[in-house]
């Protein structure tokens, strides 16, 4: 039983990773084979009776945006099992800004195997604002990493739509002018009719007075 337990327990690591401070974003970009942001969708590690902190772990990302390298919608990188061996311990479901190095994969085809180290600028996406400011928008349709403040063209057009800015034109609409003109003459027409009525009444009174005198 003791022997079986020892086979299933990960041996104690006797060495540790030592990193210098990561280079600034643009300098790190020059040294990286691929830079992208994405969410971890799968983590796979080989289960062995005896494991080492240097054992490789495959981490698959759903990519949102990329800044460098041939990266598709999904990409798989390799890292060491433990941070004791400079492996980056990713968490499934979390979103990261990833700086990956490239090394020639075994076999034909010349494909590049992407690896991630604890010593790179790889970090949680929520803490990568310095990187986004330095690198700018990623190469991806509908990228969530586009800098804020980009004007919405549709909103700008609708804001300048003639229906919202041409109110004075509607006030001077020619179709309303006849109504305004006719309404302005109504007082004069009423006054003229009143004068005619009064004049007629005065003539009638004068004729009656002259007839009564005769």
C-alpha distance (Angstrom), angle and dihedral (degrees) to the residues before:
residue distance angle dihedral
X1 . . .
X2 3.80 . .
X3 3.80 90.5 .
X4 3.83 92.2 51.1
X5 3.81 90.9 48.4
X6 3.78 91.4 52.4
X7 3.80 90.2 52.9
X8 3.79 93.2 55.4
X9 3.80 97.6 43.3
X10 3.78 119.0 88.9
X11 3.81 108.9 -118.0
X12 3.79 118.6 -113.0
X13 3.80 111.9 -96.0
X14 3.75 113.7 -121.1
X15 3.82 98.1 -170.3
X16 3.79 136.0 53.1
X17 3.79 138.7 -149.0
X18 3.79 118.8 -105.7
X19 3.81 119.2 -163.7
X20 3.76 134.9 179.8
X21 3.79 120.4 -138.7
X22 3.84 109.9 -71.1
X23 3.80 117.5 -105.5
X24 3.84 119.5 -105.7
X25 3.81 115.3 -83.6
X26 3.81 98.3 -97.2
X27 3.79 93.3 45.6
X28 3.81 90.7 46.3
X29 3.81 88.3 50.6
X30 3.80 91.3 58.6
X31 3.80 91.2 51.9
X32 3.82 96.2 45.1
X33 3.79 127.4 86.4
X34 3.80 92.9 -151.7
X35 3.79 137.7 10.0
X36 3.80 122.2 -170.4
X37 3.78 143.4 139.8
X38 3.77 121.3 -127.3
X39 3.78 149.2 138.3
X40 3.81 122.1 -99.2
X41 3.81 109.3 -115.1
X42 3.79 100.2 168.3
X43 3.81 139.4 16.8
X44 3.80 119.9 -167.6
X45 3.76 128.2 -176.5
X46 3.76 129.4 174.1
X47 3.79 112.2 -110.7
X48 3.79 111.2 -138.8
X49 3.80 133.3 166.5
X50 3.78 89.3 -116.7
X51 3.79 117.2 34.3
X52 3.76 131.6 -171.1
X53 3.78 130.1 -157.4
X54 3.81 86.3 -120.0
X55 3.82 94.4 60.2
X56 3.82 110.9 121.3
X57 3.79 122.4 -108.1
X58 3.81 121.9 -162.3
X59 3.81 115.5 -140.3
X60 3.82 120.4 -170.6
X61 3.81 120.8 -157.6
X62 3.78 133.7 -163.5
X63 3.80 98.0 -136.6
X64 3.78 121.0 -135.6
X65 3.82 101.6 175.7
X66 3.79 137.5 -7.0
X67 3.78 134.2 -153.8
X68 3.80 101.4 -177.6
X69 3.79 140.2 10.3
X70 3.80 136.4 32.1
X71 3.78 98.8 -63.4
X72 3.80 123.4 160.6
X73 3.79 131.1 -166.1
X74 3.81 88.6 -70.1
X75 3.77 127.7 27.9
X76 3.81 133.3 178.8
X77 3.78 123.1 -146.0
X78 3.79 131.3 -176.3
X79 3.77 127.5 -133.0
X80 3.79 136.6 166.5
X81 3.79 117.8 -85.4
X82 3.80 95.1 -116.3
X83 3.78 137.5 29.4
X84 3.81 85.7 -126.1
X85 3.81 85.4 76.4
X86 3.82 93.3 40.3
X87 3.78 92.7 -94.0
X88 3.79 118.2 149.3
X89 3.80 109.1 -126.5
X90 3.81 103.8 -141.6
X91 3.81 123.7 -167.4
X92 3.79 121.9 -139.4
X93 3.80 112.6 -112.9
X94 3.81 94.5 22.7
X95 3.80 123.5 117.2
X96 3.81 119.7 -128.4
X97 3.78 143.1 -176.1
X98 3.81 101.6 -131.8
X99 3.81 129.2 -158.0
X100 3.81 106.8 -172.3
X101 3.78 130.1 -170.7
X102 3.79 121.3 -145.2
X103 3.74 131.0 -132.0
X104 3.79 130.0 174.8
X105 3.79 111.0 -93.7
X106 3.78 120.0 -131.9
X107 3.80 116.7 -97.4
X108 3.78 132.8 29.1
X109 3.76 127.7 -44.6
X110 3.78 99.8 65.9
X111 3.80 93.3 -113.9
X112 3.77 119.2 166.2
X113 3.78 121.4 -123.4
X114 3.79 111.3 -145.4
X115 3.78 117.8 -140.5
X116 3.80 130.7 -175.9
X117 3.77 125.6 -151.9
X118 3.77 132.9 -163.6
X119 3.80 86.2 -125.6
X120 3.82 94.0 62.5
X121 3.80 125.9 88.2
X122 3.81 89.9 -99.8
X123 3.80 109.3 136.7
X124 3.78 144.2 144.4
X125 3.79 109.8 -62.4
X126 3.81 90.7 -125.4
X127 3.81 89.0 65.1
X128 3.81 97.8 43.4
X129 3.80 100.0 88.8
X130 3.82 92.3 120.0
X131 3.80 89.5 55.2
X132 3.81 93.5 48.5
X133 3.80 91.4 49.4
X134 3.81 91.5 50.9
X135 3.82 99.8 40.3
X136 3.80 98.8 38.3
X137 3.80 124.8 -154.0
X138 3.77 118.7 -6.0
X139 3.81 123.8 -122.1
X140 3.75 101.8 -101.9
X141 3.79 137.8 105.3
X142 3.80 111.7 -102.2
X143 3.76 90.3 4.4
X144 3.81 114.4 -168.8
X145 3.78 89.2 -150.6
X146 3.80 97.5 69.3
X147 3.80 110.1 127.2
X148 3.81 114.0 -99.9
X149 3.78 120.5 -107.4
X150 3.81 97.8 53.1
X151 3.82 105.4 144.9
X152 3.75 118.1 -117.5
X153 3.81 105.2 -122.1
X154 3.76 93.6 -156.3
X155 3.77 91.8 50.2
X156 3.79 91.0 47.2
X157 3.79 91.5 51.9
X158 3.78 93.7 46.5
X159 3.79 89.8 47.9
X160 3.80 89.3 57.3
X161 3.78 94.9 41.7
X162 3.80 112.7 139.3
X163 3.78 90.8 -124.4
X164 3.79 90.3 64.4
X165 3.80 99.9 40.8
X166 3.83 106.0 33.2
X167 3.78 99.6 70.8
X168 3.84 92.6 124.5
X169 3.81 88.5 58.0
X170 3.81 91.1 56.9
X171 3.79 90.2 50.1
X172 3.82 89.2 55.4
X173 3.79 93.9 44.4
X174 3.84 109.2 146.4
X175 3.81 90.5 -136.7
X176 3.80 90.0 70.5
X177 3.82 96.6 49.1
X178 3.88 98.3 81.6
X179 3.79 90.7 52.4
X180 3.79 91.2 49.1
X181 3.87 91.6 46.7
X182 3.80 95.8 48.2
X183 3.76 91.6 46.7
X184 3.81 90.9 53.9
X185 3.87 91.8 56.7
X186 3.79 95.9 51.2
X187 3.86 95.8 87.3
X188 3.83 91.0 50.7
X189 3.80 93.0 48.9
X190 3.80 90.9 50.1
X191 3.81 91.7 49.3
X192 3.82 91.5 49.6
X193 3.80 92.2 51.0
X194 3.79 89.9 50.0
X195 3.82 92.1 52.9
X196 3.81 91.7 50.3
X197 3.81 91.8 51.0
X198 3.80 92.3 48.7
X199 3.81 92.0 47.3
X200 3.80 92.1 50.7
X201 3.82 91.5 49.6
X202 3.80 90.7 50.0
X203 3.81 92.0 52.6
X204 3.78 91.4 50.4
X205 3.82 91.5 52.1
X206 3.77 92.1 48.3
X207 3.83 91.9 52.0
X208 3.79 91.8 49.3
X209 3.80 91.5 50.9
X210 3.79 92.0 49.4
X211 3.83 92.4 49.1
X212 3.79 92.2 49.1
X213 3.82 91.3 53.8
X214 3.81 91.3 53.6
